[in-house]
Amino acid sequence: MSLYLRSGFWQLYDLNTYAVARLAWDPDADPAQVTTDWAYRTFSADPATVAAIGQAMALSRPAVTKGL
């Protein structure tokens, strides 16, 4: 938990930490695939659920940068 800004279940922090580690390990990894893998491991093996989470996370950047 030392890499997280807060304790608890924070999806954006969790995805960012997972993605940074994956990209450090494999710099050529596709960020969309990294997100898909994270959603699959974290939430569900259901393809519709994984796709919905991927779409929500893809929209998170404008939501955070414009919403805040």
C-alpha positions as CSV (number, residue, x, y, z in Angstrom):
1,M,0.0,0.0,0.0
2,S,3.0,2.3,0.1
3,L,2.4,3.2,-3.6
4,Y,-1.2,4.3,-3.0
5,L,-2.2,7.8,-2.0
6,R,-4.9,6.5,0.3
7,S,-5.8,3.2,1.9
8,G,-8.8,1.3,0.7
9,F,-10.2,0.4,-2.7
10,W,-9.4,3.1,-5.2
11,Q,-9.8,1.9,-8.7
12,L,-7.8,4.6,-10.5
13,Y,-4.9,4.3,-8.1
14,D,-4.9,0.5,-8.4
15,L,-5.0,0.6,-12.2
16,N,-2.3,3.2,-12.4
17,T,0.0,1.2,-10.1
18,Y,-0.7,-2.0,-12.0
19,A,-0.1,-0.2,-15.4
20,V,3.1,1.4,-14.4
21,A,4.5,-1.9,-13.2
22,R,3.4,-3.7,-16.4
23,L,4.8,-1.0,-18.6
24,A,8.1,-1.0,-16.7
25,W,8.2,-4.8,-17.2
26,D,7.1,-4.6,-20.9
27,P,7.4,-1.0,-22.3
28,D,5.8,-2.1,-25.6
29,A,2.6,-3.4,-23.9
30,D,-0.6,-1.9,-25.3
31,P,-2.2,0.3,-22.6
32,A,-5.7,-0.9,-23.5
33,Q,-4.6,-4.5,-23.1
34,V,-3.0,-3.6,-19.8
35,T,-6.3,-2.2,-18.6
36,T,-8.2,-5.2,-19.9
37,D,-5.9,-7.6,-18.1
38,W,-6.3,-5.5,-14.9
39,A,-10.1,-5.5,-15.1
40,Y,-10.1,-9.3,-15.8
41,R,-7.9,-10.0,-12.8
42,T,-9.6,-7.5,-10.5
43,F,-13.3,-7.8,-11.3
44,S,-14.5,-10.5,-13.6
45,A,-13.8,-12.9,-16.4
46,D,-17.0,-11.8,-18.1
47,P,-16.1,-10.1,-21.4
48,A,-19.0,-7.6,-21.1
49,T,-17.9,-6.6,-17.6
50,V,-14.3,-6.2,-18.7
51,A,-15.3,-4.2,-21.7
52,A,-17.5,-1.9,-19.6
53,I,-14.7,-1.3,-17.1
54,G,-12.3,-0.6,-19.9
55,Q,-14.6,2.0,-21.4
56,A,-15.1,3.7,-18.0
57,M,-11.4,3.8,-17.4
58,A,-10.7,5.2,-20.9
59,L,-13.1,8.0,-20.1
60,S,-11.5,8.7,-16.7
61,R,-8.7,11.1,-18.0
62,P,-11.1,13.8,-19.3
63,A,-13.4,13.3,-16.3
64,V,-10.5,13.9,-13.9
65,T,-8.8,16.7,-15.8
66,K,-11.9,18.6,-16.8
67,G,-14.1,17.6,-13.9
68,L,-11.7,18.8,-11.2
